[in-house]
Amino acid sequence: MYGDNLDKTSQKIIDVAMKLVRDNGYVSTTTKAIAKAAGMF
């Protein structure tokens, strides 16, 4: 029921987080920035 959407959402967040960390560095990447870039806000 929710499994596919949850997997897609989780993967999107992971992909966005990895890109932001790669581009901005670990210290400069916030959870808020990850959520915003993933379309959660």
Secondary structure, DSSP 8 states (H G I E B T S, - for coil): --HHHHHHHHHHHHHHHHHHHHHH-TTT--HHHHHHHTT--
